[in-house]
């Protein structure tokens, strides 16, 4: 990574160069997409995806409330209306029935999140196809994930929707040495717009054809991303191996429950979230053993201040509410040493809140 970054600095071509183009091509190839374009971050990728799909005022977009805030605020930023639905109790992704029931004549799209690295139900793809809805993948946590479909095909995150959005924030399965994101698509028409939307909405002749912005990734970041992409598959396999060991250790633990994996899914394990009715005690237990533990999305998005005037602000989505209080994420990153994994395993087995 150092050599790649220094080579870019020495080249003096720090933006709009060969590394960004190469990173997009390599990433598209890795996830089976038609094309891909690097951008500033995962949040800007979501905004760009909605703009590319021509979603705006008067349109509704179905979205989970159990996810990172930008999954929903990007909808506000284009003037559309988010419609919040509940998630699956076992896999934490969009609930298929909830999505189906939320569709109205104003529904234009669905943002499906591969939460914690677990792919959403392939039936979401079917629902969107039948109803003519744009399916945007929030794959910010899903680098390396994939899902088998009923027709026998297997699709990677980044090719399970019309447009997909990735994040390369340093905590993700791969990174770019700072902020970064990626847009991918399996749609020819959308593919022609990827480069323009992150470059002020301009055509190759530099004429502004639509509303865009400067969301380009630097050449240094792209060069680092190219190096990290070479290792992604190995890193994800390491995460899967660690997750398997955690799950085995939890089989006879009465106070902790391992996360489930949907049949046909290959989890990327951005996070490994243990379910427990004793979340506070479990975190205290791990803290005493100097093992980091966190709870994510404890307050549903639709109940946060930014959505105070939203008609669903006071609505209860029961599974979303439960998951925010009972899931605890434990260390899963690929850099864990054998000694550190052994410490976590011992902590899981020894936990007793009584």
N, C-alpha and C positions, 0 to 999 in steps of 0.2 A: 504494500500500500504506500509506503514511504517513497519507494522508487517511482511508482506510477504518478504520485502527486508531484514529485520533483520534476519529472519529465514534462508534465504539463506546464509547470511554472517556467521551466527553461524554454519551452516552445513559444512562450508569450501569447499563445492563443488560449485565453482563459474562458471564453464563452463561445458558443455556436461553432464548435469544432468537431473533429472526428470522433472523440471519445463519447460524446453524448449520443451520436448516431449509432456507434457500435454498441453502446450499452442498451439502447432501445431494441436493436436487432437481436442481441443475445438474450435479453429478458423475454422478448416475445417468443423466441424459439424455446426457451426453457419451459414456459407455461402453455405452449401450444396456441398462442394468440396469433392473429393475422398481422398485427403491428403493435408497436409500443413506443411511447415517448416519455423520457424523463421529465420531471418537473420539480418544483420547489419542495413540496411536502404532500402528505396524504390528504390533508384538509383542502388544499388548493386543487388537488386532483378531483375530489368529490364535486367541488363547485364547477370545475371545468366539464366534468361528465354530464352534469345537469344542463349546462349551457349547450354542449354538443347535441344533446338529445332534445333541445328546444323546449325545455320545461321551464315554466315561468308563472306569472300571475294568472290566477284562475285554475291552476292545475293542483291536484293533490298527489302526494307521494307517500306511499305506505312505508313505514320505517319502525324498527324495534325501539323501545325505550330503554332497553338494557344493553347499552353500548357506550362508546365514547361520544362526547358531546357533539363533535363536528359532523358525525353521521347525520344528525338532525338539523344543526344550524346551517349547514350548506343549503338546505332547502329554503330556509328563510332568506338567505343571501341572494337567491335568484327570484324571490318574490312569490314562490309557491307555498303551499300549505302542507306541513307534515301531518300525517295521520298515524298515530302511535298504536301499535298492536303488541300483544304479549308474545312471549317466546316459549320454546319447548322446555319442560322441566328437566329433561335428561341431557339435552345437547346444547341448550342455551341459545339456539338460533331461532329465527322467525318461525312461529307456529303456522303451519300450512292453513289450517281451518280459520285462524284469525285473519290471515291475509285475504283468504277468499271472501270472508264476511265483510271485510272493510272496503271492498271494491265498490265504487260508485261511478256514475257517468263522468265525474270530474277527475277520476284517477288516471294519471298519465304514466306513473312509474312506481317501481318498488326498489328500495335500497336494501339488499340482503347483506348481512354481516356474517362473515366466517369467524365467529367470535372465539377468541383465545386460540385460533388456529384450527377450529373444527368447521368443516364445510357445512353450509346450509343444506336443507333437504332438497334433492333434485326435483321434487314436485313443484318447488317454487318456480323453476324454469318452465315447467309445463303450464302452470297457471298463467304466467306472463305471456307465453306464446298464444294460449287460447284466447286471452282477453286483450291481446294487442298492446301490452304494457311494456315499457322500457325497463329492463332489469339491469340495475347498476350493482356491481359487486363491491362491497367494502371489504377488500382483501388486505387491509392494513396489517393484520396480525397473522396472515395465512400463507406466507412465503413457503412453498414446498408442500402445501396441502393438496389433496385430490379426492375425488369422489367417483365411484362407479355408478353408472346409470342402468336403467332396466334393459336398454337395448344392447348391453354388454360393453359399451364404450366407457372409457375412463377419462375424466376431464380434470385438469389441474385448476387450482385457483388462478384466476386471470383469464380463463376461457369458459367460465360457467355463467356468463351473462353478456349483455350487449357491450357494456363498457365496465372495466374493472379498475379499481384504485388501490394502489399500494403505498405504504409508508416505509421509509428507510430511517426513521428515528432510531437513535442509538440502542434502544432497548429491543428493537425488532429482531427477527431471525437473521437478517442481514442488514447492513447499514452502508452509509456512504461518507463517513467521517464528519457527520453533522446532520442538518436537515436535508430531506430529500423525499421524492415520491415518484410514482410511475403510473401512467395511464396505459391500459391495454384494451384491445377490442378484437372481436371476431367478426365485425361488421364492416364491409367495404366502405359504405357511405360514411360511417363514423371515422374509419381509419384515415380518410382524406382530410379530416378536420383536426386530428390530434396535434399535429405540429403547429397549426395556425392558432389554436385557442390559447396555447401557452406563450405565443409570440405576438401579443396584441391583436389577435384575430386577423392577422395579415396573411395574404396569399404569398406564394413564392416570389411574385413581382413586388412584394412589400406594399400592396394596397390593402387597407383595412376593410375586410369583407363582413365582419361580424364583431360583436362585443367580446373582446378578450382582454388579456392583461399580460404583463411580463412575469411569467412563472417559470422561466427557464432554469434548469439545473446548471451549475458551474461545471466546467470541464474537469476540474480537480475532483469534485464529488463523483462525477461519472466514471473517472478513471479508477477511483477507489471502489465504486460499485462493481465495476467489471472484475476486479480482483476478488472481491467478496463472493460474487456470483459463482466463481469457480469452486468454492467450498460449500455452497449452500446445501447441496444434497447430503454431504457428509455430516454437516452440522445438524440438519434435521433428523438424520438417522440417530445421531448421538442423543438428541432430545427424546426420540421415541424409545430408545433403549432405557434411558433413565426413567421415563414415564412408566414403562412396563415394570420396572423394579419397584417403583412406588406403589403401583396398583397391586402387585403381588403382596407387598408388605401390608397393605390395608385390608386384605381379604378377611382376616380374623380380628380386625380392630372394631369393636362395637360402637365407638364414639365418632368415627370418621368414615366417610364413604368416598371411594375413588370416583373420578369423573368417568362417564360412559362414552363410548364411541359408536356412532351409527354404523350399521352393517354397510360395508363397501366404502367406508370413509378411511382415508389416510390422514390422520391428525398431524398438524405441524407443531403442536405443543408450544405455542408462544407463551402460554401460561398453563400451569397444572393447578386446577382449583379443587380443593378438597371440600366436600360438603359436611357440615357439622352443625348441630344444635347448640354447640358450645364454642362459638367463634371467638368470643373475647378470651375465654380461658385457653383456647388453643393458641391464640396469638401470644398470650402471656407466657405460655409454656415454651414456645419457640424463641421468644425474645430472651428468656432466661438462658437458653442454650446458644444464643448469638446466631440465630438463624432468621433471616429476613422473612416476613410474611405480610401480605397486604390483602385488603378487601377493595375490590373495584366496583364502581357504579352503585354505591350503596344508596344513593338518592336517584330514583328514576329520572330520566331526562325531562319528561313532560311535567314533572313537579318542581323543576328548578326555576329560578327567578326569570330567566330569559323567556320562559313560556308562561309567565304569570297571567297573560291575557288569552292564552290558548283555551279553547272550549274543553279540552281534556285535562286541564291542569289539576283538577281535584279528583280525577278518575283513578280508581285502583286497578292496576293490572296485577293480578294475584301472584303469578309466577315471577314476574319481574321484581315485585316487592320482596318475595321470599329469597330469591337468589342474591339480592343485594345484602341480605343480612346473614346468609348461611354459607357462602362460598369464601374460602380463604386460599389465596394463591401462595404456593411455596416455590423455592428455587428450582428452575428447570433449564436454565441457560446451558448452552453446549460447552461452555468453558469450565463447568463444574469438574473438580478433580474427583478421583475415586474416594479419597478421604472425606471430602465434603459430602458426597452422595451417601456415604456410610453414616455420617453424622445425621443427615436428614432422615434416613431410614430408621435409625435408632430413636429419633425424636417422634416419628410417627407411631412406632410400636409402643413406646413408653407413655404416650399421652393418656391420662385418666383424670377427668375433671372432678371426680368425687373425692 
